[in-house]
């Protein structure tokens, strides 16, 4: 009987998550379809990059799957504080940039990293970056993330919500990238009291929450009317997203430092963004209200 390695089981489950999310997003968009590119990584492994562009709802979106292995660069070894240099990493990464400014940007990442039986963990999360913060939408989003977390451990949501607030913070702007969500890293039995199989179940539950949650947010907002002023604001908010991903994002850094595929790594960047000198929202506007809600520690549920 063939023995299925745990890492292969994780990679296969992540492929299925990619398939179901792409199908769900095509239904939500109602017009465009994903284009797939298969790629191989020099050094070991590869992936499936799927991109949607110029859709009815989605201006640019990517759903990436990868499973890579090989020698870990010295700089990453030091960062991870490990001595072994053989690694395996698999994951699904998603960023969606919508056409309508009232539909939020969303990001999700679920991943598994392994060096040996003793050195392995799960990471990931899901977070929302609205161009306009609509409190009822944000509460809906956080409520569903809490529901997912509560199935596994009562402390997961508050713990991972705080980590998301701290992680998705643009220090040089003194504002959060969006309204947070959940973020976690290096989950293993020692710090969760869950087995690796249970942690895989949690990772998949996060992945499976994506389509129902985002489809609802799309449905609520995709037909709202907007004007050129709203689009200009959207371009400014997208520029903050680009700044975070290029300056702080650990996934971007890991991809670049492990000789990852550039097109897949930079898929997260918006199709159009603008940097206006000293742009400030007008007082008592929806734009100012949004800026005032880009703070850590807001309890949405």
Phi, psi and omega in degrees: 000134181286132178268123179271120178294148181302317182297326178290324177297317179296312182299319180294320178295322179292325175299318180293324176297315178302314180301312185290325179291318178299317179298315180296321180289326176295322177293317181296323180286318176080003184215303186276162176231158179283141169258137183251139172232122176271139182219155178243141178264130175293118184116342175138127175090194182176203183186185178233112176264127178236125184232139174242133179225149174058039177279178178290322180250317185263114178286319175205128179213147179225141175230104185258139167241140174215151172217106186234156180208170178141211182267131180278127178301151185302322181296325179284323176305314181294319181296320179277350182057050178234155181262325179294148180243005176269130182222159171225135179218134177222150181184170173237132181230135185226136167221130180238122175252109184279164177284311184282128181299342181270353172268129185282154166290142175226147179226139173218145176212128170233137187208158177225134182233137182217136171245320175199184183301328183271337186242089179201150184196166174252150175215174175146202180150177180212133182214160187241136178233086179285144170287325173236121181283117177251104189308321180296324177293319182293319178296319176302313181300309183291325178301315182290326176294321178297320178301317179297312182297319184296339177294339187249310177206140184296332183270357184298311185297306180299323180294312185281335176293317179295319178299321178294316178303317182286322184286311184275057182238127180267097188301317185289349175253348184055046177210154176283154180296326180202223182253019174073206186159235173229147178215136180211155180209153177055042175282127178209171183305325184296329183247009179228343187063020175246150177285168177298324178294321177292324177292325174296317178301319178296314179303317180290327178295321176297314179299319182285346177282341189301306188297309181299322182290310184288325178301321178295318180294323176296312183300322181293329194237349189295335183258008178290140179285146177214161181236186184297325178298316178298321179294319179297321177295319178301317180296323177293318179293324176297327181295326176294321179299316180296319180300314180300312185295327182274336184259319190244336191296123184289328178294320176298314180298314181299316180299316181291323183282343179252024177060042179287174182278119188301314182301322180287321181294316184270009175303334184290344183286144182290156181292326178218132175216158181225145175241104177262142182295124174051045180290129180229139177289151176288150180297147175057042178237167175298327179294317178293320177302320179297312180302321181292342180259005178267068184225155175286155167081011175282126179272105184272343177229000000 
